[in-house]
Structures are given as C-alpha cells and as structure tokens.
Amino acid sequence: MIALIGLVIGVALGLLFDPQVPLWLQPYLPIAIVAALDAMSGGVRARLEGVFEEKVFVVSFVSNTVIAALIVFLGDQLGVGSQLSTGVVVVLGIRIFSNAAAIRRKLFGA
C-alpha cells in the first residue's frame, strides 16, 4: 500500500511541476526505463514464486539501469549508439516478456 501511495504522489508531483529532462540525458532515459521495468517484472515474478528478497531487488534495479545506460553511453562514444540501444531494448524486452509469461502462468495457471 505504501508503494501505491508513493506512486500516486509521484505521478501527481510530476504532473504538477512538469519536470524537464536535460538534453544530454534524453538518449539514456528510455533505456533506463526499460531496464527498470525489467527489474520490476523480475521482482513481481520473484514475489509470486515466494523467493523475493529486497536487497536482491534493489541491487538488480540499480545495476540493470546503470549497466544499460553505460552500454548506450559507450555506444554513443563509439558511434554505434542506436545499434546498442536497439540491442539493449531487445534483450531487456525478451526478459520482460519472459517474466510476464511466468507471472501469467503463476496467476492464471495458463
């Protein structure tokens, strides 16, 4: 319940203040969001399987996000940022859909 309240407050504050993302950070934000969604879907899956640990979730969340952003940054430095961005999104997308399938099987038995 605390997480839901925090989400509602965060969305309300975001709508109220309309924060702007710095121009230099804009290429990395979508990748960081996909990495965070991957960690969150893995956390939900772990919770449903009864093996969820807060420490593992936090480390996974932070490390996934930072590593994905660093991969894209490295790609930008090498001149292949869009290709590496696509690769990161594909890999994390596969993981998200795999976790979603496991969650669906656990919740609905299908």
DRENDO-228576 format. One record per residue (C-alpha): x, y, z negated. Coordinates in Angstrom, 1 decimal, decimal comma. Each point is the difference from the previous one (the first is absolute). Example, Ala and Ser with C-alpha at 12.3 -4.5 7.8 and 13.67 -1.06 7.14 Angstrom:
       px       py       pz
     12,3     -4,5     -7,8
      1,4      3,4      0,7
***
This chain:
       px       py       pz
      0,0      0,0      0,0
      2,9      2,4     -0,7
      1,4     -0,6      3,5
     -3,4      0,8      1,5
     -0,3      3,2     -2,0
      3,6      1,0      1,0
     -0,8     -0,7      3,7
     -3,2      2,2     -0,2
      1,9      2,8     -1,7
      2,9     -0,3      2,5
     -2,3      0,2      3,0
     -1,9      2,9     -1,5
      3,2      1,9     -0,7
      1,2     -0,7      3,5
     -3,2      1,3      1,5
      0,1      3,0     -2,3
      3,6      1,1      0,5
      0,5     -1,3      3,6
      3,7     -0,8     -0,4
      2,3      0,3      3,1
      2,6     -2,6      0,8
      3,4      1,5      0,8
      0,9     -0,3      3,7
      3,2     -2,0     -0,7
     -2,1     -2,6     -2,0
     -2,8     -0,5      2,5
      1,7     -2,8      2,1
      0,5     -2,0     -3,2
     -3,3      0,4     -1,7
     -2,1     -2,4      2,2
      2,7     -2,7     -0,5
      0,1      0,6     -3,8
     -3,8     -0,3     -0,1
      0,0     -3,3      1,9
      2,7     -1,3     -2,3
     -2,0      1,0     -3,1
     -3,1     -1,7      1,5
      2,0     -3,1      0,4
      1,1      0,1     -3,7
     -3,6      0,7     -1,1
     -1,4     -2,9      2,0
      2,6     -2,3     -1,4
     -0,9      1,2     -3,5
     -3,7     -0,7      0,5
      0,9     -3,5      1,3
      2,3     -0,7     -3,0
     -2,8      1,2     -2,4
     -2,5     -2,4      1,6
      2,5     -2,8     -0,1
      0,7      0,7     -3,7
      3,7      0,7      0,5
      0,0      3,9     -0,1
      2,8      1,7     -1,9
      0,0      3,8     -0,4
      3,8      0,2      0,2
      0,2     -2,0      3,3
     -2,8      2,1      1,5
      1,7      3,3     -0,8
      3,3     -1,2      1,3
     -1,6     -1,3      3,1
     -2,0      3,1      0,6
      3,0      2,4     -0,4
      2,5     -2,2      1,8
     -2,3     -0,8      3,0
     -0,7      3,7      0,4
      3,6      1,2     -0,3
      1,4     -2,8      2,2
     -2,6      0,6      2,8
      0,8      3,8     -0,1
      3,7     -0,7      0,1
     -0,3     -2,3      3,0
     -1,9      2,7      1,9
      2,5      2,6     -1,1
      2,9     -2,2      1,2
     -1,9     -0,5      3,3
     -0,4      3,8      0,4
      3,8      0,4     -0,6
      0,7     -2,6      2,6
     -2,5      1,4      2,5
     -2,3     -3,0     -0,2
     -2,4      1,2     -2,7
     -3,2     -0,8      1,9
      1,1     -3,6      0,7
      0,9     -0,6     -3,6
     -3,2      1,7     -1,2
     -2,0     -2,4      2,2
      2,0     -3,0     -1,3
     -0,7      1,1     -3,6
     -3,7      0,5      0,6
     -0,3     -3,4      1,7
      1,8     -1,9     -2,7
     -1,9      1,7     -2,8
     -3,2     -0,3      1,9
      0,5     -3,7      0,3
      0,6     -0,2     -3,8
     -3,1      2,1     -0,7
     -2,2     -2,2      2,1
      1,5     -3,1     -1,5
     -0,8      1,3     -3,5
     -3,5      1,1      1,2
     -0,6     -3,6      1,2
      1,1     -1,5     -3,3
     -2,2      2,5     -1,9
     -2,9     -0,9      2,2
      0,6     -3,7     -0,5
      0,2      0,5     -3,8
     -3,1      2,1     -0,3
     -2,3     -1,7      2,5
      1,6     -3,4      0,4
      0,1      0,5      3,8
***
